[in-house]
């Protein structure tokens, strides 16, 4: 009995729900393929074809632009339709595109425009997939366990920051690039199959004019500072803070002078730190000063990235790895902390649309490579990473000074303010 009680305390409460466990394992599989493909394999293939950092920037734009344009539509669809089927459709489409891309690499006909076209289609699929996935896990657990479920979802993404790049690097180095692509496609199909079979808590679908529904979500976020400033911080991270991932091929070839496998382990160190940071967020006690953790984590993230750029510029591989571990911890403190806050506070009838807005901030991350690629072309990859990190530090400092709502935020189980008639009216102004 004592052993059983100890185990029950160690098992995250969200994992006691059977269908959430199925979803979590499928998500772990699919996100591993996602990280292998979009954070490593496609960038590696593009750099191998052209050898130009600017082409990495174009690849990032090809993923980001359709996601940015279509994310609000994806949020509306997630509230109007059954989100699990939208996730299944988006994942299946992406899997088919990746399999065709792998065939083009295998047969030796692949060109840079093939990669760009595949990126556009995958980016469009993400615009539907992201807000729909964000609407799935909260309906697999009771409302009081949503924060834990969000932390477990985030743990998946942070875990595969270890497994994904390392696995892709090993497969590319020891087998081939197309083998890595085929593996990614298979994981997408697995996630599509499992998510379509989930049994979720009932939720009445939204209805009404599409533009009015979008306006309601915009108005809600605009009138609630916690939502607005957390999204602003994520926006800055995506546009300026994530460049180091996409620029890893440049660091490998021109800065650290190492191969794909060593770069995979370098990114893996960041993932290990992110796992630790996510665990810490998922176990915050009631009343913990969560707002200060979010903002302090953003500052630490920026400082650690600046130090990483300096260490990499001196070809200090082990020091670079240690600093990326710190980067991973801090990244989870402010990103997972912010995401769990939004998921806990957002009204159920607005979840898809608000998460669609939040997804836009995430969709900017490929553009981080675009802007950093331009800087790297002129000043080098370390300068590009350090400049973006400086923006993160400045943004967190400004929010700390100007937003007492975020600064004084504490962990708890409260719900956010419901959308009022005034909010709805404001949306149609």
Secondary structure, 3 states (H helix, E strand, C coil): CHHHHHHHHHCCHHHHCHHHHHHHHHHHHHHHHHHHHHHHHHHHHHHHHHCCHHHHHHHHHHHHHHHHHHHHHHHHHHHHCCHHHHHHHHHHHHHHHHHHHHHHHHCCCCCHHHHHHHHHHHHHHHHHHHHHHHCCHHHCCCHHHHHHHHHHHHHHHHHHHHHHHHHHHHHHHHCCHHHHHHHHHHHHHHHHHHHCCCCCCCCCCCCCCHHHHHHHHHHHHHCCHHHHHHHHHHHHHHHHHCHHHHCHHHHHHHHCCCCHHHHHHHHHHHHHHHHHHHHHHHCCCCCCCHHHHHHHHHHHHHHHHHHHHHHHHCCCHHHHHHHHHHHHHHHHHHHHHHHHHHHHHCCHHHHHHHHHHHHHHHHCHHHHHHHHHHHHHHHCHHHHHHHHHHHHHHHHHHHHHHCHHHHCCCCCCCCCCCCCHHHHHHHCC
